[in-house]
Structure formats: C-alpha cells, structure tokens
Amino acid sequence: MSANSRQSIIRAAALSAGLVMVVGACGTPAATVAPTAAAPVVTAEPTPTALALTHEAIPGLAKNSVTFANVEYTLTDGFVSNQDPRNYAAEASPEPTESTRVFLLLSGQNPTAGRPELSAELFNLVLADGKPIAADPLFGDGEAFIAPPSNATEDGFLAFEVQPGTDLDGATLAIGKAPDRIATLVLTGAQPKPDYPVTLSLSGEAPGIGITNSSQLVYTLLGEGLYIDNPLEFPNYDTGARANDDELFLVLDIRMLMESGSVEGTFKDQFRLIVDGAPRAPWNSPDGGSIGPGAAVDTRVGWLIPADAKAVTLQVGDPAKEPGLIEITLP
C-alpha cells in the first residue's frame, strides 16, 4: 500500500472518532488532539416575586348601628386588604399575606351597669348569597369593643378571610348564635328600623294581700314594654342578656300602695305572671324594702314569655290568699 493511501485511511479514522490530526513533515501524522468541549450554559434561578400590599375601600359602605345584648355596635369604617391582621391589631407596619380579608372597624357602646359575656365567635360576615364567614380567630376574643366595660365605649376591628374579588354588595354582619335572636348589621345599605323594644301603654289595678303581716295593698300597672335584650340590671335568669328567637322579655312597672299593715323584704314574691295557665316567677329580683301604711313604692318586674303570646295575666299579692288579677293584652 502506498504512503498516500495509508495516510488517507488514518485521516478518515481520526475524523470518525472526532479527533483532529496534526500532520507533520513528509505527510506523517505528528499528533492527534481532542476537540475542546463547549462551555456549559448557566441558567439563572428565577427571582421570587414579592407580595404587593393591597388596600381597597368597600363600595357603598354605610356606617350603621345595631344592638345585641344591650351593646350598640356601630360600623365606623371598612376595607379589603391582604395585610396581616396581627400587624394591624398591633398597629405595626402592614405586612402582606397570601390571603385576602374584609376588615370591619367597629365601636361598641355599653350603657348598662354590667358587662356582657360576649366573644368574636358570635360575629359572622354573611354574603348576599347567605354564605356565613367566621371572624378571624387570631384576635377578637378579649377585644374590648366586643364586651365593653360598664358605661364605656371601646373601638376595635374584626377581619374575615374571603376570596379575592368577593362582591360585598348586600353583605351583612350577623351577631349571635342560635337559639338567641340574631342581630343583623347592614354593610352597604339602609339599616332596617328595629322591631324592639315596644313600649306598652298598659293600665289596671287589683287588691292583694302582702306576703308578710297580711297587709292590704293595691297594685297598679303603670306600663313598660317588650324587649329582646333584657333591660333590667343585675337580672337573675338562665337565657343570658339576649332573648331566644321564640321568646321576649316582658318588663312591667308596678306601683304598690299600702292601705294597711306593712311589707318587709323583697318584692319578688308579690308577683306571678300566668302564661298559658301556668304561673311564672319573675326572672329578676325587684328591689325590696319596707312599706308602711299610706306609703307607695314603684318597682320593675320582668319575665320571659313566648314571642307569640297574645294575652297574659298579672297575679299580685300572696298567691295563697286570694291574689288579685290584672289582664294584659299584648300587641
């Protein structure tokens, strides 16, 4: 085989192996060099997108008020945001989260001498389709505005997690849990006039015998009203400050005139309310004291009655000694 033929065969083999041949003098291969590998392509890691803080007003927000358990709640402002409610509660710099919430700013006013036992679990945001959304559990319990001290007003807020873009037109804030009668605060419209309290124009009187000393009294009905929140201070009752959905508080103002003898002690035993044929003792303990001949004293007495009751009878005096009866027609 000639030298040229041998060189061609070697060159072809080198090319097929991916080698580069360096040809020396007289046509003989001097060295075989591997090709330089291409530099690897470096792909940059994507930069995470930082969450943007959002804050939007609630269109048509109305600063309405509603009462529950004698606390008047007033909506002072509201917005939709993705900020962390814990930062908002602490009045710290807002921090965005991956969740969207409806923030409702509220003021609670307690005009009574007591402090109700209320918590954030009683509050639900109800959308126009009837879907309830519970208040955020990160705060609320212990917020002063929910259960303000006696004769005090406190401010605070609640937050409710919603889907972005949730329509709040027609939404309400519901306060209470069954069987209590629910209070409804309208967010974006006119607040309906409350059904209660209802003032009653009542009259009537009846004689009775006092529980002590067989005294002779005349009991006169002065009036009062129907309530869904018990207006009596320091009541003694089992259902709490709010009436159940099928009940109402009936509170009566009664004057006791002593004709002869005297009465000592509490006035609670002087009264019974006959509902559906059964006598009921008052839920509260009316102020007691001493009444002498010719003296009179006014007292307030309360009962829980069925919400659909149309007529009840007030029984006065010692029930074992021909008590007096006053018929009461309810609206």
C-alpha positions as MATLAB code, in Angstrom:
seq = 'MSANSRQSIIRAAALSAGLVMVVGACGTPAATVAPTAAAPVVTAEPTPTALALTHEAIPGLAKNSVTFANVEYTLTDGFVSNQDPRNYAAEASPEPTESTRVFLLLSGQNPTAGRPELSAELFNLVLADGKPIAADPLFGDGEAFIAPPSNATEDGFLAFEVQPGTDLDGATLAIGKAPDRIATLVLTGAQPKPDYPVTLSLSGEAPGIGITNSSQLVYTLLGEGLYIDNPLEFPNYDTGARANDDELFLVLDIRMLMESGSVEGTFKDQFRLIVDGAPRAPWNSPDGGSIGPGAAVDTRVGWLIPADAKAVTLQVGDPAKEPGLIEITLP';
ca = [
       0.000    0.000    0.000;
       1.361    3.423   -0.873;
       2.071    6.073    1.783;
      -0.676    8.307    0.451;
      -3.287    5.538    0.753;
      -2.214    4.759    4.332;
      -2.484    8.459    5.248;
      -5.997    8.711    3.871;
      -7.135    5.702    5.901;
      -5.661    7.141    9.147;
      -7.248   10.579    8.461;
     -10.668    9.037    7.910;
     -10.450    7.002   11.117;
      -9.466   10.070   13.081;
     -12.328   12.099   11.716;
     -14.832    9.359   12.540;
     -13.547    9.344   16.150;
     -13.940   13.136   16.432;
     -10.183   13.724   16.578;
      -8.162   16.475   14.956;
      -4.987   15.304   13.269;
      -1.919   17.447   13.074;
       0.130   16.426   10.045;
       3.876   16.546   10.409;
       6.623   16.807    7.821;
       6.579   14.454    4.840;
       2.846   13.972    5.388;
       3.124   11.786    8.503;
       0.772   12.498   11.422;
       2.650   14.222   14.243;
      -0.115   14.303   16.912;
      -3.794   13.680   17.461;
      -5.681   16.337   19.576;
      -9.229   16.012   21.017;
     -11.533   18.972   20.311;
     -12.192   21.490   23.137;
     -15.624   20.878   24.878;
     -18.162   23.700   24.665;
     -18.679   25.726   27.875;
     -21.894   24.691   29.784;
     -24.866   27.127   29.604;
     -25.682   28.544   33.058;
     -29.436   29.229   33.632;
     -30.177   31.883   36.262;
     -32.632   30.947   39.034;
     -35.923   32.956   38.787;
     -36.206   35.781   41.304;
     -39.257   35.251   43.573;
     -41.925   37.927   43.105;
     -42.532   39.907   46.322;
     -46.152   40.158   47.514;
     -47.660   43.560   46.936;
     -49.778   45.117   49.677;
     -53.393   45.706   48.635;
     -55.957   48.014   50.231;
     -59.383   48.723   48.716;
     -62.369   50.613   50.079;
     -65.737   48.827   50.317;
     -68.081   50.469   47.789;
     -71.211   51.916   49.377;
     -70.147   51.199   52.962;
     -72.774   52.529   55.399;
     -71.957   53.441   58.989;
     -74.927   51.647   60.522;
     -75.591   50.567   64.100;
     -77.285   47.566   65.712;
     -77.745   46.390   69.314;
     -77.027   42.947   70.709;
     -77.127   42.056   74.429;
     -77.545   45.792   75.158;
     -74.238   46.677   73.423;
     -74.683   49.055   70.489;
     -72.233   48.230   67.687;
     -71.519   50.952   65.118;
     -69.619   50.352   61.870;
     -67.084   53.184   61.614;
     -65.083   52.036   58.552;
     -64.116   49.030   56.473;
     -61.798   47.893   53.688;
     -60.484   44.845   51.845;
     -56.776   44.054   52.172;
     -54.215   41.274   52.132;
     -52.329   42.668   55.103;
     -51.628   40.562   58.167;
     -54.367   41.259   60.747;
     -51.903   40.671   63.581;
     -49.828   43.614   62.389;
     -52.959   45.686   62.039;
     -54.043   44.795   65.575;
     -50.636   45.750   66.910;
     -50.638   48.997   64.894;
     -47.381   47.830   63.285;
     -46.186   48.357   59.711;
     -48.532   46.441   57.369;
     -47.210   43.139   56.047;
     -48.823   41.450   53.017;
     -50.064   37.863   53.185;
     -51.351   35.429   50.565;
     -54.904   35.785   51.915;
     -57.490   38.491   51.327;
     -59.615   39.732   54.219;
     -62.507   42.069   54.850;
     -61.622   44.379   57.742;
     -64.554   45.934   59.634;
     -63.822   48.704   62.131;
     -66.406   48.836   64.912;
     -67.275   50.789   68.026;
     -69.078   49.116   70.927;
     -71.053   51.136   73.476;
     -72.317   49.558   76.689;
     -74.827   51.795   78.533;
     -75.560   49.283   81.298;
     -74.118   48.713   84.766;
     -72.926   45.208   83.836;
     -70.516   43.691   81.331;
     -71.899   41.003   78.984;
     -70.060   37.747   78.284;
     -69.503   38.040   74.521;
     -66.765   36.848   72.145;
     -65.716   37.121   68.499;
     -67.285   33.703   67.838;
     -70.667   35.454   67.763;
     -69.725   37.509   64.683;
     -70.129   36.287   61.096;
     -69.833   38.086   57.782;
     -72.808   36.968   55.685;
     -72.583   37.481   51.931;
     -75.599   38.258   49.757;
     -75.927   34.550   48.862;
     -76.323   33.692   52.551;
     -72.846   32.226   52.998;
     -71.521   32.931   56.542;
     -67.809   33.567   57.132;
     -66.492   33.355   60.702;
     -64.349   36.125   62.154;
     -60.603   35.514   62.030;
     -59.600   33.575   65.165;
     -56.228   35.329   65.506;
     -57.847   38.117   67.501;
     -61.312   39.187   68.627;
     -61.647   37.316   71.928;
     -60.697   39.872   74.514;
     -61.125   42.818   72.154;
     -62.652   45.470   74.380;
     -65.229   46.676   71.839;
     -66.966   43.265   71.794;
     -67.798   43.396   75.503;
     -67.114   46.938   76.725;
     -66.977   47.654   80.442;
     -69.957   49.225   82.174;
     -70.955   52.626   80.774;
     -67.993   52.617   78.376;
     -67.332   52.833   74.632;
     -64.463   50.896   73.025;
     -63.155   50.687   69.443;
     -61.764   47.669   67.606;
     -61.999   45.601   64.448;
     -62.820   42.183   63.022;
     -61.373   40.501   59.922;
     -62.922   37.838   57.681;
     -60.982   35.837   55.084;
     -62.593   35.960   51.618;
     -61.707   35.096   48.039;
     -60.152   37.945   46.024;
     -62.834   39.889   44.177;
     -65.663   38.845   46.544;
     -68.745   41.003   45.987;
     -69.782   42.680   49.259;
     -72.930   44.306   47.902;
     -75.771   43.169   50.147;
     -73.432   41.693   52.777;
     -74.269   41.916   56.486;
     -72.593   41.389   59.827;
     -74.563   38.818   61.851;
     -74.175   38.870   65.645;
     -75.285   35.978   67.834;
     -75.818   32.239   67.674;
     -78.952   30.138   67.830;
     -81.098   29.893   69.815;
     -80.513   33.601   70.547;
     -82.237   36.087   68.303;
     -79.634   37.174   65.707;
     -78.803   40.866   65.214;
     -78.042   41.989   61.632;
     -75.855   44.974   60.743;
     -76.214   46.001   57.075;
     -72.878   46.926   55.440;
     -73.911   48.532   52.151;
     -77.473   49.773   52.526;
     -80.036   51.296   54.871;
     -80.363   49.682   58.297;
     -83.946   48.493   58.942;
     -85.741   50.015   61.903;
     -85.559   47.596   64.859;
     -88.723   45.738   65.844;
     -87.972   46.050   69.565;
     -88.257   47.432   72.149;
     -92.011   48.030   72.001;
     -93.440   50.432   74.568;
     -96.714   49.213   76.083;
     -99.482   51.529   77.227;
    -100.946   49.389   79.996;
    -103.269   50.131   82.880;
    -105.197   48.295   85.541;
    -105.128   47.664   89.260;
    -106.091   44.987   91.729;
    -106.039   44.493   95.504;
    -103.880   41.892   97.128;
    -102.638   40.668  100.473;
     -98.966   41.122  101.240;
     -96.757   38.122  101.821;
     -95.923   39.335  105.331;
     -98.225   40.580  108.110;
    -101.386   40.026  105.979;
    -101.135   43.636  104.851;
    -103.658   45.111  102.441;
    -102.183   46.561   99.205;
    -103.375   47.932   95.905;
    -101.201   47.077   92.905;
    -101.400   49.456   89.927;
     -99.996   48.624   86.494;
     -98.176   51.642   85.052;
     -96.898   50.276   81.728;
     -93.493   49.311   80.265;
     -92.595   47.166   77.267;
     -91.364   44.148   75.327;
     -87.630   43.643   74.734;
     -85.246   41.250   73.031;
     -82.384   42.458   75.275;
     -83.084   42.345   78.992;
     -83.122   45.971   80.230;
     -83.048   45.047   83.911;
     -79.814   45.490   85.814;
     -78.468   42.518   87.765;
     -81.088   40.114   86.419;
     -81.401   36.550   87.651;
     -82.231   34.467   84.578;
     -80.995   31.473   82.622;
     -81.019   32.588   78.995;
     -78.483   35.431   79.143;
     -78.919   39.061   78.157;
     -80.447   38.165   74.763;
     -83.850   36.536   74.310;
     -84.118   33.372   72.273;
     -85.689   33.586   68.846;
     -89.047   32.375   70.191;
     -89.050   34.497   73.370;
     -89.359   38.092   74.534;
     -88.684   39.907   77.789;
     -91.820   41.463   79.264;
     -90.976   44.180   81.802;
     -93.718   45.817   83.869;
     -93.711   48.937   86.019;
     -95.915   48.329   89.065;
     -96.885   50.617   91.935;
     -97.552   49.089   95.339;
     -99.781   51.209   97.666;
    -100.005   50.101  101.274;
    -103.538   50.534  102.686;
    -102.901   48.811  105.988;
    -100.216   46.785  107.643;
     -96.645   46.703  106.319;
     -94.408   44.750  103.956;
     -90.811   43.801  104.671;
     -88.198   42.242  102.403;
     -88.091   41.550   98.696;
     -90.975   42.269   96.382;
     -90.302   39.267   94.110;
     -92.789   37.019   95.888;
     -95.580   39.572   95.375;
     -95.865   38.829   91.636;
     -96.593   35.968   89.283;
     -97.309   36.068   85.558;
     -99.815   33.485   84.352;
     -98.884   32.285   80.850;
    -100.949   29.526   79.243;
    -102.485   28.773   82.634;
     -99.159   28.337   84.455;
     -97.819   30.933   86.930;
     -94.218   32.097   86.428;
     -91.984   33.832   88.951;
     -90.107   36.947   87.811;
     -86.672   36.441   86.287;
     -85.268   39.396   88.179;
     -85.289   40.232   91.855;
     -87.140   43.547   92.258;
     -85.827   45.909   94.894;
     -87.238   45.202   98.327;
     -87.644   47.269  101.425;
     -90.208   48.371  103.925;
     -93.597   49.897  103.104;
     -95.713   51.420  105.877;
     -99.404   52.413  105.927;
    -100.268   55.041  103.309;
     -96.904   54.702  101.531;
     -96.336   53.643   97.952;
     -93.330   52.318   96.052;
     -92.721   51.684   92.353;
     -90.835   48.647   91.110;
     -89.890   46.979   87.799;
     -90.534   43.295   87.296;
     -89.507   41.123   84.330;
     -90.410   37.783   82.756;
     -89.524   35.769   79.692;
     -92.632   34.977   77.671;
     -93.327   33.220   74.346;
     -92.853   35.632   71.444;
     -96.297   34.738   70.077;
     -98.159   35.322   73.366;
    -101.239   37.500   72.901;
    -102.567   37.710   76.455;
    -101.129   37.101   79.917;
    -102.390   37.696   83.446;
    -100.511   39.503   86.202;
    -101.161   37.948   89.609;
    -100.441   40.199   92.603;
    -100.237   39.572   96.343;
     -99.935   36.346   98.292;
    -100.858   33.536   95.857;
    -102.316   31.510   98.731;
    -104.673   34.301   99.879;
    -106.982   35.260   97.006;
    -104.449   37.121   94.869;
    -105.518   39.976   92.633;
    -105.528   39.557   88.842;
    -104.804   42.093   86.077;
    -105.384   41.011   82.490;
    -102.747   42.180   79.948;
    -103.299   42.224   76.197;
    -100.071   42.197   74.153;
     -99.601   43.591   70.629;
];
